[in-house]
Amino acid sequence: MEVILSFCIHCLNSSRILSNLLYLRINLGWGNRMSFRLKKFKLDDKNLQLPLVKLTNGNDSEDNYFTVVIGNNGTGKSRFLRGIVDSYRKRNVGHENFSLQDKINNPQKLIAITTSLSDKFPSDSSFSRQANPNIIREQYCYLGPRGRVGGSSNRALMDKAISFLMSGFEEKSNFYQYNEIFNYLKYEPVLKLAYKVRVPVELKDSIESIDGENLKSFIAMRSENRSGIRQGTYSRFLSSPEYYWDELADAYRYAFEQQNFNRGGEFNFVINFSEENISRSDHVISHREISRYRVFDDLRKLDLIKSMQVKLYKKHGGEFNYTDASSGEASILSTLIGLVPNLKNDSLILIDEPEISLHPSWQYRYIELIDKLLQSVKGCHIIVATHSHFLISDLPNGRSNIVHFKSSKGNRIDVDYYDENTNGMSAEDVLLNIFDMPSTRNYYLSAIVTELLQLLADGQKHSDRYHDLCLKVKKVLPNLKPVDPLYDVISKLTKLRLRND
């Protein structure tokens, strides 16, 4: 059985009215299993006039589905994705509020991913002072470089990703997904978190024997001299039960002892995602260690432990710091380690320009990697905005489509659709047939021109084939330079067709 829902949304955003129209289709299959599809979306504002955009080709199976949005800069791809997020998070229908709890017409999870330092996605609730400590349960998840206290960096995103990892950890259940990420980067599947203890002057003589009561008294005293976010953090901890202060004190003493024992003056927390990987660590992370990490993280929030350093290992190579990874490596690690624990059936996942900082060989395999990470869930809709023709070549056959935004007159944007299979297409083929971007060495464009000339020589200039090919080359003509050898030929062929019409 199939249910089709449609509704209008009006929301005020940055002093302009956005009018959004969403069409959702939810499949009710065997066992009443539902799959989510965002069928169509319309975003109108005075700066960007987009028509109603179709986002699927009618595939309503339980398989995960990919939509790729392409277009030149300024065609509104990022604003389009932001509009989708805003519509789900802020919409009102009449006087009735709708939230992501309304599962019949909402995705189970809404995830926004970007590594752009100027990204347009809204922050999630982890940025608020009253953030849920178990952030994995929140309905909207932002995986981007903006930090809680301002500024943008991959390091801020990596810290958040590890918090997601620990918050959503289930022993061994998703190890294969993390292994896919590390294999993609040719890393060993190990994360080492290195900490250093802060010892305030007031605790210098008592740290080796400090208990929960004394630690709480120290934090209460320090709280009186703090303001803003820090003061709020301390106040929340001061309301914790007494047994938790004993846990904090035990962990603080343990960290201090380990730091003194280790030559490097730090203590380490190793996350090993593979039982076979014993060259870096001879055990796999346990629930007990996860609990210890969470206590360490609370000690960090109380300024008793310095922010962790994340250490990684190249396959058959040495240890290196996350901050020394390339920007592409850092982007993949920080976004996808954070994605895995957030995955749920029937999610809507929005990814803005994932190709930023990625080598072409990684771009070519990016969609395949996302597809592998999603093998544990069903019914998800993934919408990717990109400039990369390499991503197009990696789309799964039968469960993907391409939407092309094109600038038109004024602030109007036209939309074209491409529903044919693109998996395995060459770069030249994708550039010409999807992006309308030819080159003087483009084999496919040359082949089309050759066929047009042959049809003309055979007296078939009135045929449907000649007409269709002329329309195809006419679309790429504006992207050819006048000095290109094919420019003059295509120009004359299309003018000849117009005269014949």
Helices and strands as residue ranges (DSSP letters): E 2-13, E 16-28, G 30-32, E 34-45, E 48-49, E 53-54, E 65-71, H 77-90, E 92-93, E 96-97, G 103-105, E 110-114, G 125-127, G 135-137, E 140-143, H 154-167, H 175-185, E 190-195, G 201-203, G 207-209, H 212-223, H 228-238, H 242-261, E 267-272, H 287-301, E 309-313, E 319-321, G 322-324, H 327-339, G 340-342, E 348-352, H 360-373, G 374-376, E 381-386, H 389-392, E 400-407, E 413-418, H 427-433, H 443-457, H 464-476, G 477-479, H 485-500
